[in-house]
Amino acid sequence: METNRRGDLVINGLGSSNGGVFSRVTLNGSGTVNSDLECEELDCNGTGTLKGNVAANRTKVSGVFRFHGNLEGEKLKVDGTIKISDNLSVKSLMISGKANVEGRVKAEEVNLHGIFTVGEDCEAEKFKGKYRFTIGGLLNAEQIDVEIYGDCKAKEIGGETITVKPHKGSFIGTLFKPFYKTQLETEVIEGDQIVLENTVAKIVRGHRVSIGPNCHIGVVEYSDEFSQHKNSVVDDIQKV
């Protein structure tokens, strides 16, 4: 993105501005950008609203911000809370706080250490992380490797290698274990190599399928290898 001779936009405290093309945009306090914004770096602190589409190479959200349009760029890092009304398209997505995308998500790599909600499909090359997610459509990635905590959901899951395990490293999770349901719910899981724990699914299809503890699967279809833990239920097993 060309940024030579571009100025900066800084909003401190309570303020608003029209959008435009900038080098760096910093929102501190309670700031509002009223139209489309294009910049190299976007730093969001405090609370604020961006009412147009945003194109930023690097975006960092440390407060509570609402994006009313699309957000696209190279990197998005969320340490606070972000809500995007339309679609998100970035190469790198890192979530340590809470992110809610009402439309679609497309990324090369998703690293989740917080709470992630997507209204439609989520597509990535790598989807890795810990904690909780809800995907309204298809979660599709070449590599899916997650440690879930609490109730996680996706309508469908597809990929090459898919690994789902419960997150075991949290003191809070251990302390309140009787009160929390750590479980992934989905209709269909389809991939090459699949390893599942704490999963409820109607259909699981893969070349090599391992059903670990605390799973309830309706139908497993496999072509090469299959194994099942004694503490899981599979209603129907089919070699295809």
Kinemage of the C-alpha trace (Angstrom):
@kinemage 1
@onewidth
@group {chain A} dominant
@subgroup {mainchain}
@vectorlist {calphas} color= white
{ca met a 1} P 0.000 0.000 0.000
{ca glu a 2} L 1.504 3.349 -1.079
{ca thr a 3} L 1.636 5.839 1.795
{ca asn a 4} L 4.194 8.451 0.664
{ca arg a 5} L 3.151 12.021 1.506
{ca arg a 6} L 0.100 10.829 3.396
{ca gly a 7} L -0.749 12.483 6.674
{ca asp a 8} L -1.829 10.962 9.969
{ca leu a 9} L -5.206 11.049 11.682
{ca val a 10} L -5.321 11.191 15.482
{ca ile a 11} L -8.484 11.429 17.587
{ca asn a 12} L -7.950 11.887 21.321
{ca gly a 13} L -10.868 11.932 23.725
{ca leu a 14} L -14.351 12.516 22.319
{ca gly a 15} L -14.177 13.348 18.610
{ca ser a 16} L -15.078 12.397 15.061
{ca ser a 17} L -13.641 12.751 11.579
{ca asn a 18} L -14.378 11.903 7.991
{ca gly a 19} L -12.404 9.033 6.519
{ca gly a 20} L -9.931 9.273 3.680
{ca val a 21} L -6.428 8.079 2.917
{ca phe a 22} L -3.821 8.297 5.681
{ca ser a 23} L -0.511 6.827 6.724
{ca arg a 24} L -1.366 6.158 10.375
{ca val a 25} L -4.705 6.437 12.178
{ca thr a 26} L -4.860 6.465 15.982
{ca leu a 27} L -8.152 6.483 17.900
{ca asn a 28} L -7.850 7.152 21.634
{ca gly a 29} L -10.762 7.720 23.967
{ca ser a 30} L -14.086 7.734 22.133
{ca gly a 31} L -13.590 8.309 18.417
{ca thr a 32} L -15.779 8.000 15.323
{ca val a 33} L -14.758 7.793 11.665
{ca asn a 34} L -17.759 8.621 9.491
{ca ser a 35} L -16.777 7.226 6.056
{ca asp a 36} L -14.421 4.834 4.247
{ca leu a 37} L -10.875 4.697 5.589
{ca glu a 38} L -7.590 3.592 4.014
{ca cys a 39} L -4.312 3.574 5.904
{ca glu a 40} L -1.079 1.743 6.610
{ca glu a 41} L -1.612 1.389 10.374
{ca leu a 42} L -4.808 1.600 12.429
{ca asp a 43} L -4.485 1.690 16.209
{ca cys a 44} L -7.787 1.560 18.143
{ca asn a 45} L -7.760 2.286 21.884
{ca gly a 46} L -10.711 3.095 24.140
{ca thr a 47} L -14.080 2.914 22.376
{ca gly a 48} L -15.123 3.916 18.897
{ca thr a 49} L -17.041 3.390 15.685
{ca leu a 50} L -15.896 3.177 12.074
{ca lys a 51} L -18.921 3.641 9.839
{ca gly a 52} L -17.422 2.857 6.417
{ca asn a 53} L -15.260 0.166 4.861
{ca val a 54} L -11.704 -0.026 6.222
{ca ala a 55} L -8.553 -1.053 4.356
{ca ala a 56} L -5.513 -1.101 6.651
{ca asn a 57} L -2.306 -3.062 6.351
{ca arg a 58} L -2.014 -3.454 10.113
{ca thr a 59} L -4.893 -3.039 12.563
{ca lys a 60} L -4.683 -3.365 16.348
{ca val a 61} L -7.757 -3.170 18.577
{ca ser a 62} L -7.141 -2.760 22.297
{ca gly a 63} L -10.488 -1.291 23.320
{ca val a 64} L -14.092 -1.803 22.187
{ca phe a 65} L -14.718 -0.912 18.542
{ca arg a 66} L -17.510 -1.414 16.005
{ca phe a 67} L -16.791 -1.601 12.259
{ca his a 68} L -19.990 -1.061 10.261
{ca gly a 69} L -18.511 -2.161 6.901
{ca asn a 70} L -15.832 -4.543 5.641
{ca leu a 71} L -12.326 -4.750 7.115
{ca glu a 72} L -9.416 -5.900 4.965
{ca gly a 73} L -5.636 -5.807 5.194
{ca glu a 74} L -2.517 -7.760 6.073
{ca lys a 75} L -2.802 -8.198 9.854
{ca leu a 76} L -5.493 -7.808 12.528
{ca lys a 77} L -4.607 -8.159 16.203
{ca val a 78} L -7.456 -8.068 18.728
{ca asp a 79} L -6.593 -7.604 22.387
{ca gly a 80} L -9.940 -6.000 23.232
{ca thr a 81} L -13.356 -6.384 21.586
{ca ile a 82} L -14.199 -5.899 17.912
{ca lys a 83} L -17.484 -6.273 16.051
{ca ile a 84} L -17.534 -6.235 12.231
{ca ser a 85} L -20.920 -5.894 10.522
{ca asp a 86} L -19.806 -7.240 7.131
{ca asn a 87} L -16.770 -9.306 6.060
{ca leu a 88} L -13.189 -9.665 7.269
{ca ser a 89} L -10.306 -10.433 4.908
{ca val a 90} L -6.721 -10.489 6.264
{ca lys a 91} L -3.612 -12.611 5.996
{ca ser a 92} L -2.970 -12.871 9.736
{ca leu a 93} L -5.684 -12.811 12.413
{ca met a 94} L -4.686 -12.933 16.081
{ca ile a 95} L -7.426 -12.860 18.736
{ca ser a 96} L -6.583 -12.570 22.415
{ca gly a 97} L -9.839 -10.831 23.299
{ca lys a 98} L -13.232 -11.099 21.635
{ca ala a 99} L -14.065 -10.834 17.915
{ca asn a 100} L -17.494 -10.982 16.270
{ca val a 101} L -17.758 -10.964 12.465
{ca glu a 102} L -21.331 -10.988 11.222
{ca gly a 103} L -20.365 -11.889 7.629
{ca arg a 104} L -17.533 -14.051 6.223
{ca val a 105} L -13.917 -14.432 7.296
{ca lys a 106} L -11.036 -15.164 4.954
{ca ala a 107} L -7.476 -15.417 6.259
{ca glu a 108} L -4.233 -17.261 5.702
{ca glu a 109} L -3.712 -17.911 9.410
{ca val a 110} L -6.029 -17.620 12.421
{ca asn a 111} L -4.535 -17.763 15.930
{ca leu a 112} L -7.222 -17.813 18.583
{ca his a 113} L -6.685 -17.291 22.305
{ca gly a 114} L -10.052 -15.743 23.064
{ca ile a 115} L -13.648 -15.793 21.835
{ca phe a 116} L -14.397 -15.813 18.089
{ca thr a 117} L -17.857 -15.613 16.511
{ca val a 118} L -18.491 -15.721 12.742
{ca gly a 119} L -21.959 -15.402 11.248
{ca glu a 120} L -21.168 -17.129 7.943
{ca asp a 121} L -18.173 -19.128 6.621
{ca cys a 122} L -14.602 -18.969 7.936
{ca glu a 123} L -11.862 -19.911 5.454
{ca ala a 124} L -8.148 -20.137 6.307
{ca glu a 125} L -5.007 -22.080 5.547
{ca lys a 126} L -4.331 -22.599 9.265
{ca phe a 127} L -6.866 -22.324 12.096
{ca lys a 128} L -5.174 -22.794 15.452
{ca gly a 129} L -5.971 -21.768 18.957
{ca lys a 130} L -7.515 -22.187 22.363
{ca tyr a 131} L -10.788 -21.205 24.008
{ca arg a 132} L -14.158 -20.724 22.272
{ca phe a 133} L -15.547 -20.214 18.780
{ca thr a 134} L -18.905 -20.229 17.015
{ca ile a 135} L -18.994 -20.487 13.207
{ca gly a 136} L -22.426 -20.071 11.618
{ca gly a 137} L -21.376 -21.711 8.345
{ca leu a 138} L -18.386 -23.780 7.192
{ca leu a 139} L -15.037 -23.738 8.979
{ca asn a 140} L -12.618 -24.676 6.208
{ca ala a 141} L -8.835 -24.824 6.634
{ca glu a 142} L -5.987 -27.058 5.539
{ca gln a 143} L -4.879 -27.414 9.162
{ca ile a 144} L -7.303 -27.137 12.089
{ca asp a 145} L -5.754 -27.588 15.528
{ca val a 146} L -7.845 -26.370 18.460
{ca glu a 147} L -8.066 -26.791 22.213
{ca ile a 148} L -11.637 -25.970 23.093
{ca tyr a 149} L -12.963 -24.534 26.340
{ca gly a 150} L -16.657 -24.193 26.926
{ca asp a 151} L -19.273 -24.724 24.227
{ca cys a 152} L -17.887 -24.445 20.660
{ca lys a 153} L -19.966 -24.754 17.497
{ca ala a 154} L -19.602 -24.838 13.713
{ca lys a 155} L -22.195 -25.869 11.168
{ca glu a 156} L -19.628 -27.876 9.164
{ca ile a 157} L -15.864 -28.413 9.389
{ca gly a 158} L -13.559 -29.348 6.510
{ca gly a 159} L -9.794 -29.645 6.146
{ca glu a 160} L -6.785 -31.863 5.581
{ca thr a 161} L -5.743 -32.408 9.209
{ca ile a 162} L -8.300 -31.746 11.956
{ca thr a 163} L -7.482 -32.049 15.661
{ca val a 164} L -9.975 -31.169 18.409
{ca lys a 165} L -9.054 -31.527 22.081
{ca pro a 166} L -10.242 -29.960 25.344
{ca his a 167} L -8.140 -27.187 26.815
{ca lys a 168} L -6.520 -28.636 29.948
{ca gly a 169} L -4.200 -25.864 31.043
{ca ser a 170} L -6.622 -23.465 32.727
{ca phe a 171} L -6.856 -23.317 36.498
{ca ile a 172} L -10.324 -21.740 36.191
{ca gly a 173} L -11.397 -24.518 33.839
{ca thr a 174} L -10.236 -27.122 36.357
{ca leu a 175} L -11.838 -25.325 39.299
{ca phe a 176} L -15.257 -24.976 37.633
{ca lys a 177} L -15.186 -28.137 35.528
{ca pro a 178} L -18.532 -29.498 36.877
{ca phe a 179} L -20.307 -26.311 35.705
{ca tyr a 180} L -18.825 -26.006 32.204
{ca lys a 181} L -19.525 -28.104 29.121
{ca thr a 182} L -16.350 -28.296 27.072
{ca gln a 183} L -17.668 -29.648 23.798
{ca leu a 184} L -17.623 -29.038 20.054
{ca glu a 185} L -20.946 -29.442 18.255
{ca thr a 186} L -21.153 -29.709 14.461
{ca glu a 187} L -23.156 -31.450 11.773
{ca val a 188} L -20.347 -32.688 9.494
{ca ile a 189} L -16.568 -33.088 9.833
{ca glu a 190} L -14.689 -34.054 6.687
{ca gly a 191} L -10.913 -34.332 6.219
{ca asp a 192} L -7.943 -36.577 5.534
{ca gln a 193} L -6.639 -37.122 9.070
{ca ile a 194} L -9.106 -36.502 11.923
{ca val a 195} L -8.485 -36.728 15.678
{ca leu a 196} L -11.420 -35.810 17.916
{ca glu a 197} L -12.172 -35.479 21.616
{ca asn a 198} L -15.216 -33.929 23.311
{ca thr a 199} L -17.058 -33.730 19.999
{ca val a 200} L -20.686 -34.250 18.998
{ca ala a 201} L -21.239 -34.662 15.233
{ca lys a 202} L -23.775 -36.275 12.947
{ca ile a 203} L -21.237 -37.380 10.307
{ca val a 204} L -17.428 -37.746 10.319
{ca arg a 205} L -15.702 -38.602 7.028
{ca gly a 206} L -11.970 -39.153 6.576
{ca his a 207} L -9.125 -41.383 5.477
{ca arg a 208} L -7.754 -41.850 9.017
{ca val a 209} L -10.208 -41.207 11.856
{ca ser a 210} L -9.496 -41.378 15.577
{ca ile a 211} L -12.446 -40.884 17.923
{ca gly a 212} L -11.082 -40.063 21.365
{ca pro a 213} L -12.906 -39.790 24.699
{ca asn a 214} L -16.196 -37.970 25.306
{ca cys a 215} L -17.484 -38.045 21.719
{ca his a 216} L -20.888 -38.929 20.311
{ca ile a 217} L -20.829 -39.437 16.546
{ca gly a 218} L -23.756 -40.516 14.417
{ca val a 219} L -21.888 -42.019 11.447
{ca val a 220} L -18.170 -42.459 10.792
{ca glu a 221} L -17.093 -43.094 7.200
{ca tyr a 222} L -13.388 -43.938 6.788
{ca ser a 223} L -11.189 -45.407 4.068
{ca asp a 224} L -7.854 -46.309 5.747
{ca glu a 225} L -7.798 -46.392 9.559
{ca phe a 226} L -10.303 -46.079 12.394
{ca ser a 227} L -10.026 -46.172 16.177
{ca gln a 228} L -12.506 -45.447 18.958
{ca his a 229} L -12.055 -44.716 22.653
{ca lys a 230} L -14.103 -46.796 25.071
{ca asn a 231} L -15.708 -43.659 26.529
{ca ser a 232} L -17.167 -42.543 23.200
{ca val a 233} L -20.276 -43.534 21.252
{ca val a 234} L -20.392 -44.071 17.481
{ca asp a 235} L -23.791 -45.180 16.228
{ca asp a 236} L -22.663 -46.445 12.814
{ca ile a 237} L -19.193 -47.221 11.388
{ca gln a 238} L -18.706 -47.622 7.637
{ca lys a 239} L -15.530 -48.408 5.728
{ca val a 240} L -15.764 -46.951 2.225
